[in-house]
């Protein structure tokens, strides 16, 4: 089962999550942990009003409020809630050879950061000037913070072709029992913390029918006020090879005026 804290952060022993700052009191910051609404006070630190991604804040205690304090490892950054236009900046998680970024570049997208665990993929991406390249396992501790620090401002689109082995007919089909399932969970968490404007996901068709995947995507979409549009596409119409794939487009409801079509 995908837990809420797996997608939206954690509060023990350090806090990582999205904070909506609503007021200040005696030099401290008061707000709510999004999307749960848990009241939070950051002691002896004033953050601007609005939404902020917080990483590794020390938990000082809890009563009616969750009390936090900035530590040596803490980092925070303000995020845009809903800019009027789609930013052309594209981030790729599990980038591989950068296919989705290349495709986006033909539509005006600008690949700014590509992340992959495979060193050969990273060398290929770097040699082809595919934005900044980060050799990283996104399931590792602190990966979301490192990606956010490298990126800075929120991206327009996050492209994410997550591992297909847990669901593929050529794999063991262990689903969420396969440790590679955690790559999807961490990817969704990174999207939330980056406050990406839109997301494009790709995997084998069985992934689109997996209840845990559907649940995780819907949880993220609800928190971000997104619509989820899915499509199954047989790519043998594009090239001489049978390759059936599932795609998901996650975008703000206000932008969903056309839908998703083959």
FENTANOR-V721600 format. One record per residue. N is the residue number from 1. RES is the residue in one small letter. SS is DSSP state (a for helix, b for strand, c for the rest). D_CENTER is the distance of its C-alpha to the mean C-alpha in Angstrom with 1 decimal. Layout:
# FENTANOR-V721600
n->{N | N}
res->{RES | RES}
ss->{SS | SS}
d_center->{D_CENTER | D_CENTER}
This chain:
# FENTANOR-V721600
n->{1 | 2 | 3 | 4 | 5 | 6 | 7 | 8 | 9 | 10 | 11 | 12 | 13 | 14 | 15 | 16 | 17 | 18 | 19 | 20 | 21 | 22 | 23 | 24 | 25 | 26 | 27 | 28 | 29 | 30 | 31 | 32 | 33 | 34 | 35 | 36 | 37 | 38 | 39 | 40 | 41 | 42 | 43 | 44 | 45 | 46 | 47 | 48 | 49 | 50 | 51 | 52 | 53 | 54 | 55 | 56 | 57 | 58 | 59 | 60 | 61 | 62 | 63 | 64 | 65 | 66 | 67 | 68 | 69 | 70 | 71 | 72 | 73 | 74 | 75 | 76 | 77 | 78 | 79 | 80 | 81 | 82 | 83 | 84 | 85 | 86 | 87 | 88 | 89 | 90 | 91 | 92 | 93 | 94 | 95 | 96 | 97 | 98 | 99 | 100 | 101 | 102 | 103 | 104 | 105 | 106 | 107 | 108 | 109 | 110 | 111 | 112 | 113 | 114 | 115 | 116 | 117 | 118 | 119 | 120 | 121 | 122 | 123 | 124 | 125 | 126 | 127 | 128 | 129 | 130 | 131 | 132 | 133 | 134 | 135 | 136 | 137 | 138 | 139 | 140 | 141 | 142 | 143 | 144 | 145 | 146 | 147 | 148 | 149 | 150 | 151 | 152 | 153 | 154 | 155 | 156 | 157 | 158 | 159 | 160 | 161 | 162 | 163 | 164 | 165 | 166 | 167 | 168 | 169 | 170 | 171 | 172 | 173 | 174 | 175 | 176 | 177 | 178 | 179 | 180 | 181 | 182 | 183 | 184 | 185 | 186 | 187 | 188 | 189 | 190 | 191 | 192 | 193 | 194 | 195 | 196 | 197 | 198 | 199 | 200 | 201 | 202 | 203 | 204 | 205 | 206 | 207 | 208 | 209 | 210 | 211 | 212 | 213 | 214 | 215 | 216 | 217 | 218 | 219 | 220 | 221 | 222 | 223 | 224 | 225 | 226 | 227 | 228 | 229 | 230 | 231 | 232 | 233 | 234 | 235 | 236 | 237 | 238 | 239 | 240 | 241 | 242 | 243 | 244 | 245 | 246 | 247 | 248 | 249 | 250 | 251 | 252 | 253 | 254 | 255 | 256 | 257 | 258 | 259 | 260 | 261 | 262}
res->{x | x | x | x | x | x | x | x | x | x | x | x | x | x | x | x | x | x | x | x | x | x | x | x | x | x | x | x | x | x | x | x | x | x | x | x | x | x | x | x | x | x | x | x | x | x | x | x | x | x | x | x | x | x | x | x | x | x | x | x | x | x | x | x | x | x | x | x | x | x | x | x | x | x | x | x | x | x | x | x | x | x | x | x | x | x | x | x | x | x | x | x | x | x | x | x | x | x | x | x | x | x | x | x | x | x | x | x | x | x | x | x | x | x | x | x | x | x | x | x | x | x | x | x | x | x | x | x | x | x | x | x | x | x | x | x | x | x | x | x | x | x | x | x | x | x | x | x | x | x | x | x | x | x | x | x | x | x | x | x | x | x | x | x | x | x | x | x | x | x | x | x | x | x | x | x | x | x | x | x | x | x | x | x | x | x | x | x | x | x | x | x | x | x | x | x | x | x | x | x | x | x | x | x | x | x | x | x | x | x | x | x | x | x | x | x | x | x | x | x | x | x | x | x | x | x | x | x | x | x | x | x | x | x | x | x | x | x | x | x | x | x | x | x | x | x | x | x | x | x | x | x | x | x | x | x | x | x | x | x | x | x}
ss->{c | c | c | a | a | a | a | a | b | b | b | c | c | b | b | b | b | b | b | b | b | b | b | b | b | c | c | b | b | b | b | b | b | b | c | c | c | b | b | b | b | b | b | c | c | c | c | c | c | b | b | b | b | b | b | b | b | b | b | b | b | b | c | c | c | b | b | b | b | c | c | c | c | c | b | b | b | b | c | c | c | c | c | c | c | c | c | c | b | b | b | b | b | c | c | c | c | c | a | a | a | a | a | a | a | c | c | c | c | b | b | b | b | b | b | b | c | c | a | a | a | a | a | a | a | a | a | c | c | c | c | b | b | b | b | c | c | c | c | c | c | c | a | a | a | a | a | a | a | a | a | c | c | c | c | c | b | b | b | b | b | c | c | c | c | c | c | c | c | c | c | c | c | c | a | a | a | c | c | c | a | a | a | a | a | a | a | a | a | a | a | a | a | a | c | c | c | b | b | b | b | b | b | c | a | a | a | a | a | c | a | a | a | a | a | a | a | a | a | a | a | a | a | a | c | b | b | b | b | b | b | b | b | b | a | a | a | c | c | c | c | c | c | b | b | b | b | b | b | b | b | b | a | a | a | c | c | c | c | c | c | c}
d_center->{18.2 | 14.7 | 15.4 | 14.1 | 13.7 | 11.5 | 8.7 | 10.0 | 11.7 | 15.3 | 18.7 | 20.9 | 22.3 | 19.9 | 17.6 | 13.9 | 12.3 | 12.5 | 16.2 | 18.1 | 21.3 | 24.4 | 27.4 | 29.1 | 32.0 | 34.2 | 31.8 | 28.9 | 25.7 | 25.3 | 22.4 | 20.3 | 17.2 | 14.8 | 14.9 | 17.7 | 20.1 | 21.4 | 23.7 | 22.9 | 25.3 | 24.6 | 28.1 | 29.7 | 26.9 | 26.5 | 23.2 | 23.4 | 23.0 | 19.7 | 16.1 | 15.0 | 12.3 | 14.6 | 14.6 | 17.5 | 20.0 | 23.1 | 23.9 | 27.6 | 28.4 | 28.0 | 30.4 | 29.6 | 27.0 | 24.5 | 25.9 | 23.9 | 25.2 | 23.9 | 24.4 | 24.8 | 21.3 | 19.7 | 17.6 | 16.4 | 15.4 | 15.9 | 13.4 | 14.6 | 14.7 | 15.9 | 17.5 | 20.2 | 19.3 | 16.5 | 15.9 | 16.7 | 14.2 | 12.1 | 9.6 | 10.0 | 8.6 | 11.7 | 13.5 | 16.9 | 19.5 | 17.2 | 18.5 | 15.8 | 15.9 | 19.7 | 19.7 | 17.7 | 20.2 | 23.0 | 21.7 | 21.4 | 17.9 | 17.8 | 15.7 | 15.2 | 13.1 | 13.1 | 12.1 | 14.2 | 16.3 | 19.3 | 21.7 | 23.5 | 20.4 | 19.7 | 23.3 | 23.3 | 20.4 | 22.1 | 25.5 | 24.4 | 23.0 | 19.5 | 18.2 | 17.5 | 16.8 | 15.4 | 16.9 | 14.7 | 13.9 | 10.3 | 12.0 | 14.3 | 15.0 | 13.6 | 11.2 | 8.4 | 11.4 | 12.9 | 10.2 | 10.2 | 13.9 | 14.3 | 12.6 | 14.1 | 13.6 | 10.7 | 10.3 | 11.7 | 9.9 | 7.1 | 9.2 | 8.7 | 12.0 | 11.7 | 15.1 | 17.8 | 20.4 | 20.0 | 20.8 | 22.8 | 26.6 | 27.3 | 25.4 | 26.3 | 24.3 | 23.4 | 20.3 | 18.4 | 21.3 | 20.3 | 18.5 | 16.2 | 14.7 | 12.8 | 10.8 | 9.2 | 8.9 | 7.3 | 4.8 | 4.1 | 4.8 | 3.2 | 1.5 | 4.8 | 6.4 | 6.3 | 7.5 | 7.1 | 10.2 | 9.7 | 8.1 | 10.5 | 10.6 | 13.8 | 15.9 | 19.5 | 20.9 | 21.3 | 17.6 | 17.6 | 20.4 | 19.1 | 19.2 | 16.5 | 13.9 | 15.2 | 15.1 | 11.5 | 10.5 | 13.2 | 12.3 | 8.9 | 11.1 | 13.8 | 12.2 | 11.0 | 14.3 | 13.2 | 15.4 | 14.5 | 16.8 | 17.6 | 20.1 | 22.0 | 23.6 | 26.4 | 26.3 | 30.0 | 30.8 | 29.2 | 30.5 | 33.2 | 31.0 | 29.8 | 26.0 | 24.5 | 20.8 | 18.4 | 16.0 | 13.7 | 13.2 | 11.2 | 12.9 | 14.7 | 17.8 | 20.1 | 19.1 | 19.8 | 23.4 | 23.8 | 21.8 | 20.8 | 23.9 | 24.9}
